[in-house]
């Protein structure tokens, strides 16, 4: 393997480590350079399938404490991605595969922007702005970039106006209202 080549299947502990304590399946690249190519994207899909269609991310930064976070994430349709904001961070998503609904909200929970982005498109969320994503295809793969470090429970601030995820019927109804706000061609 070349210097920038990594594998999620044949982990080289000098290049990549799995974060076994993360909420979703996550791998950290221990040292750049790193190449994200079609082979690695195929491995990302394979790991997701092998692990009960879980979300999987490759963190191109070495740890949660890094000052800048770059991640390639596979996220599945049918999960609830609760609206949230970050006080000192915005998010940038660059779509690689699939279609992703992206929503921005005012402080009262009104949708102020609803778009669907596809491969090659980029969406930037402002600092301190509530936002949410909604995979529109079975899975999406996107490159997410934002400032670090990860601040644990304090990293994402959740509003009172959005479901907390404990009531599936409430979540389904909420997702329905969000989906209805996407342009017809985006759904």
Secondary structure, DSSP 8 states (H G I E B T S, - for coil): --TT---SSS--TTTEEE-TTSSSEEEEESSS-----HHHHHHHHHHHHHTTT--EEEESSSSTT-SEEEEEEEEETTS----BB-TT---EEEEEES-EEEEEE-TTS-EEEEEEE-TT-EEE--TT-EEEEEE-SSEEEEEEEEE----GGGSSB--TTS--SS-HHHHHHHHHHHHHTS-GGG-
